[in-house]
Amino acid sequence: LSGGVNVPGPAVAARLREHPAVEAAEVVGVADDEWGQRVVACVVGDLSLEEGRDWVTAAHPRSWAPRQLLRLEEIPLLGNGKVDRRRLEELAR
């Protein structure tokens, strides 16, 4: 929930993964005093925040656009192969 809008992270991440410069992407929400939660795109690849916002809003509402972009070497995984969302949230803070 960001600015009173329910932002579906999996849909935003799926859209980001479609960008040719993105190898992998996940989206997390981080506590924000102004917005409630800030949408943070965690990406592996060469993508700027502006490019990511434009790419997402070409297919989804503007309210779904990431407010922050975190470039990573790889998406952290748990031992079972699932995304380590807690670690992503820590990195995004």
N, C-alpha and C positions, 0 to 999 in steps of 0.2 A: 504494500500500500504506500504510494508516494503521492503526496499532494492530494489525498482523498481519492485517488484512482488506483484500482487494483491492476497492477502491472504483472502479467504472467511471464516470469523469468524464462521458463523453457521456450516460449514462443519467441522472445527477443533473442535468446541464445541461438535458436535454430536459424533465425534470419541472419544473424551475424556470421554463422558458419557458412552461409551461402556466398559471402563476399570472397572474391578471388584471392585477396591478400591474407585471408584468415585460415589458419590450419586447424585451430580448435578454439572454442569459446564457451564460456559459462557466464551466467549472470547471477549476482547476489544482491541482496538489499542490506544496506548498512544504515544504522541509526543516524538520523539527521534532525537537528533542532527545527529547521524551517519546513522540511518536507515530510517529516515522520520517518520515512526511509528514503535513502538515495539509491537509485538504480546504478549499479557498478558493473560494467562489462569487463570481464577478465578474458583476454585474448592472447593466443599464440599467433604471431604474425605481425605484419607491418601495416598497422591501421591507426589513424589518428582519431581522437575523440570526435572531431567534426565529421570526418568520413563515416565513422560508425553511427553517429546521430542521423546523418543524411540517409544512410543505407537503411536504417531501421524505419525512419519516418516515410520512406518511399513506399512501404508496404503496411505500416501500422500507424496508429495515432501518435501524434507528437508527444503525448504524455508518456509513451513507452520508451522514448529515447533515453539512452544512458546519460547520466549527469557526470560520470567519471569513467575513465578507461584505464585499465591496468594491464600493461603488456608483460607477459610472462614468457619464460623459456619453455615451460610445460605446465599443464594443468595438474595440480597435485591430486594424487589418488590415494585411496585407502588400500590396505592389504588385500581387500576383496575385489579391487579394480574399479570401485565406484569413486566418483568425484568426492574429494575431501572438502565439503562445503564450509566447514568450520575454519579450515586453513585459509580458504579463499576470503572469507569474511575478515579474518585477522589481517591478511595482506592488504585488503581494501581499506581498512580503517587507517 
